[in-house]
Amino acid sequence: IRWSRQDLMRRLADLGLTPFPSQTNFLLTQVPEEVDASTLYNQLKQKNIFVRYFNEESLRDKIRISIGSKKENDVLISSIKDILGK
């Protein structure tokens, strides 16, 4: 999980998202200002990729992503690229 977490953090940052440091099995990740976090959440959900979105004032620009296997993380990154048009 440690390697997967570090790899996922780097790959999310490469896409313009900002993952917060973590020692857990998930990453709280701030999405870029030009992207609505709830929209990203819903578009991932439509692709059967389940992340968490919290509709609370201090968390509305963030999603929480559980650390998955290499394959699951690859699918996540590919889907976020598609959604962001990268």
Secondary structure by P-SEA (a helix, b strand, c coil): caaaaaaaaaaaaaacccccccccccccccccccccaaaaaaaaaaacbbbbbbcccccccbbbbccccaaaaaaaaaaaaaaacc
